[in-house]
Amino acid sequence: MSELPPDLPRLRTLETWLVVSLDRVRRRIAEAEQREAAMRTVRAGPAEPGWVLAYLRERGRPVPAAIHTDDCSLAGKHTKPLTREEARHALTEGSLPACEICRPDSDLGLLD
């Protein structure tokens, strides 16, 4: 005994309902995939390390001291975020030293 109706009009109606339902499910799946992809992007974080310019305070004024990676604990609390290009420029042409612990010059490809 079949669970489906025997006549063509009811079978066509059932087919239409199933197609509409399948479209709704596929749209919901696409929305869920987009949400998950967005969450993976947020969780992944930056692909490369960041860099910071650490400052010393002399007579209440900031004085550039050294370049660090952004996760270096020696950078202190007075820092400014730098892009890759800014960090490379500061190390090569700005005559600022690289931290000897976190070695930002190595991450930037300035050392072998």
The 8 nearest C-alpha neighbors of each residue, nearest first, counted from 0:
[[1, 2, 3, 4, 5, 6, 10, 9],
 [2, 0, 3, 4, 5, 6, 10, 9],
 [1, 3, 0, 4, 5, 10, 13, 6],
 [2, 4, 1, 5, 10, 13, 9, 0],
 [5, 3, 6, 10, 9, 2, 1, 7],
 [4, 6, 3, 7, 10, 9, 1, 2],
 [5, 7, 4, 8, 9, 10, 11, 3],
 [6, 8, 10, 9, 11, 5, 4, 12],
 [9, 7, 11, 10, 6, 12, 13, 4],
 [8, 10, 12, 11, 7, 6, 13, 4],
 [9, 11, 7, 13, 12, 8, 14, 4],
 [12, 10, 14, 8, 13, 9, 7, 15],
 [13, 11, 9, 15, 14, 10, 16, 8],
 [12, 14, 10, 16, 11, 15, 9, 17],
 [13, 15, 11, 17, 12, 16, 10, 18],
 [16, 14, 12, 18, 17, 13, 11, 19],
 [15, 17, 13, 19, 14, 18, 20, 12],
 [16, 18, 20, 14, 15, 19, 21, 13],
 [19, 17, 21, 15, 20, 16, 22, 14],
 [18, 20, 22, 16, 17, 21, 15, 23],
 [21, 19, 17, 23, 22, 18, 16, 24],
 [20, 22, 18, 24, 23, 19, 17, 25],
 [23, 21, 25, 19, 20, 24, 18, 26],
 [24, 22, 20, 26, 21, 25, 27, 19],
 [25, 23, 21, 27, 26, 22, 28, 20],
 [24, 26, 28, 22, 27, 23, 21, 29],
 [27, 25, 29, 23, 28, 24, 22, 30],
 [26, 28, 24, 30, 25, 29, 31, 23],
 [29, 27, 25, 31, 26, 30, 32, 24],
 [28, 30, 32, 26, 27, 31, 25, 33],
 [31, 29, 27, 33, 28, 32, 26, 34],
 [30, 32, 28, 34, 33, 29, 35, 27],
 [33, 31, 29, 35, 34, 30, 36, 28],
 [34, 32, 36, 30, 31, 35, 37, 29],
 [33, 35, 31, 37, 32, 36, 38, 30],
 [34, 36, 38, 32, 37, 33, 39, 31],
 [37, 35, 33, 39, 38, 34, 32, 40],
 [38, 36, 34, 40, 35, 39, 33, 41],
 [37, 39, 35, 41, 40, 36, 42, 34],
 [40, 38, 42, 36, 41, 37, 43, 35],
 [41, 39, 37, 43, 38, 42, 36, 44],
 [40, 42, 38, 39, 43, 44, 37, 36],
 [43, 41, 39, 40, 44, 38, 37, 45],
 [42, 44, 40, 41, 39, 45, 46, 38],
 [45, 43, 42, 41, 46, 40, 47, 39],
 [44, 46, 47, 43, 48, 49, 41, 42],
 [47, 45, 44, 48, 43, 49, 40, 42],
 [46, 48, 45, 49, 106, 44, 83, 50],
 [49, 47, 68, 50, 69, 46, 45, 106],
 [48, 50, 69, 68, 47, 51, 82, 81],
 [51, 49, 68, 69, 81, 67, 80, 86],
 [50, 52, 80, 81, 79, 67, 69, 66],
 [51, 53, 66, 79, 78, 65, 80, 67],
 [54, 52, 78, 65, 74, 64, 77, 66],
 [55, 53, 63, 64, 62, 77, 61, 78],
 [54, 56, 62, 61, 64, 63, 57, 53],
 [57, 55, 61, 60, 59, 62, 58, 54],
 [58, 56, 60, 59, 55, 61, 62, 54],
 [57, 59, 60, 56, 61, 62, 55, 54],
 [58, 60, 57, 56, 61, 55, 62, 54],
 [61, 59, 57, 56, 58, 62, 55, 54],
 [62, 60, 56, 54, 55, 57, 63, 59],
 [61, 63, 55, 54, 56, 64, 60, 57],
 [64, 62, 54, 53, 65, 55, 61, 52],
 [63, 65, 54, 53, 55, 62, 95, 66],
 [66, 64, 96, 53, 95, 97, 52, 98],
 [65, 67, 52, 97, 51, 98, 53, 96],
 [68, 66, 51, 98, 103, 50, 74, 69],
 [69, 67, 50, 103, 70, 71, 49, 51],
 [68, 70, 50, 49, 51, 71, 67, 48],
 [69, 71, 68, 72, 49, 67, 48, 50],
 [72, 70, 73, 68, 69, 74, 101, 67],
 [71, 73, 74, 70, 75, 69, 101, 67],
 [72, 74, 71, 75, 67, 100, 98, 101],
 [75, 73, 53, 72, 71, 67, 76, 78],
 [76, 74, 73, 77, 72, 53, 78, 54],
 [75, 77, 78, 74, 53, 54, 73, 72],
 [78, 76, 54, 75, 53, 79, 55, 74],
 [79, 77, 53, 52, 54, 76, 51, 80],
 [78, 80, 52, 51, 81, 53, 77, 54],
 [81, 79, 51, 50, 52, 78, 82, 49],
 [82, 80, 51, 50, 85, 86, 79, 83],
 [81, 83, 85, 84, 86, 50, 80, 49],
 [82, 84, 86, 85, 87, 81, 50, 107],
 [85, 83, 87, 82, 86, 88, 81, 89],
 [86, 84, 88, 82, 87, 83, 81, 89],
 [85, 87, 89, 83, 88, 84, 81, 82],
 [88, 86, 84, 90, 85, 89, 91, 83],
 [87, 89, 85, 91, 92, 86, 90, 84],
 [90, 88, 93, 86, 87, 92, 91, 95],
 [91, 89, 87, 95, 88, 93, 94, 92],
 [90, 92, 88, 89, 93, 87, 94, 95],
 [93, 91, 88, 94, 89, 90, 87, 95],
 [92, 94, 89, 95, 90, 91, 88, 87],
 [95, 93, 92, 90, 91, 89, 96, 88],
 [96, 94, 90, 93, 65, 89, 97, 64],
 [95, 97, 65, 90, 66, 94, 98, 64],
 [98, 96, 66, 65, 99, 103, 102, 104],
 [97, 99, 100, 102, 67, 101, 66, 65],
 [98, 100, 102, 101, 97, 103, 96, 67],
 [99, 101, 98, 102, 71, 73, 67, 97],
 [100, 102, 98, 103, 71, 99, 68, 67],
 [103, 101, 104, 99, 98, 105, 100, 97],
 [104, 102, 106, 105, 68, 67, 101, 97],
 [105, 103, 107, 109, 102, 106, 110, 97],
 [104, 106, 110, 108, 103, 107, 102, 109],
 [107, 105, 103, 108, 104, 102, 109, 48],
 [106, 108, 104, 105, 109, 103, 87, 83],
 [109, 107, 105, 110, 106, 104, 111, 103],
 [108, 110, 104, 107, 105, 111, 106, 87],
 [111, 109, 105, 108, 104, 107, 106, 102],
 [110, 105, 109, 108, 104, 106, 107, 102]]
